[in-house]
Amino acid sequence: MSELPDYGRDLIEINRVIRNLAPRCGVDLGDFSRISALLDETQLPCKTVQDKALVTLRGLMFLRWKVLHELQQ
């Protein structure tokens, strides 16, 4: 019998970090066109601290999507 990992705490932490990073990166989480553009961007600059935060935000958004996808299966 296979057991599913408990993603509850991980998802809470991912959401917390996303909510903290988004304003620092100038991303409104209610602006779906901006979120979509961020997720579609493949060549983000990574020179400044804010650039690195944006790359982290993008990665966490993908991770969140993956966790939610796993929970639905």
N, C-alpha and C positions, 0 to 999 in steps of 0.2 A: 504494500500500500504506500503510495507516494504522498508525502505531506507537502502542502504549500507553505512557503515561508510566511511569517507574519510581517506584512509590509506596513502595518498601521503606524508604528513609530517612525519608520523611515519616511513614509509619505508625509507625516506631520512635520518632520524636520526639513524635508525638501521644500514643502510649502512655505515654511517659516523663512528659509533662506531666500527663496524666490521673492517673497513679499518684502524682505529687507533690501535685496539687491536691485530690484526693479526701479524704485525711485532714484537710487544713486546712479543708475545707468540712463535715466531719463526715459524709462519705459513705463507707460501707463498700461497696467494689466487689463484694463477694460477696453483698450483699443485693439480690437482683434486684427485689424489690418497691419498695425505695427508689430504685433506678435507674430503674425504670419510672415511678414517681411524678415523679421529677425531669424525665424526658424529656417527660412529659405536661403538666407545668406550663408555662403560657404567660405568666403574669404574675409573674415573679420580681422581688422588690424589688432595687433597685440603689443603696442609700444608703451602705452601709459597704464596707470593703475585702473582707470576707468575702462579702457579697452579690455583689460584682463577680466574685470568684473562682468563686462558684457559677454565675453566668451564663457565665463562660468555660468552666468544666467541662462544663456542659450543651452548649455550642456545640461543644466538642471531641469530645464523645461522638457528636453528630450527624455531625460531619465524619469521625470514625473509621468510623461506619456507612456513610457514603457511599463512602469509599475502599474499604472491604471489598466493598461492593456492586459497585463498578466492577471490582474485581479478579476477581469471580466471573463476569462477563459475557464 
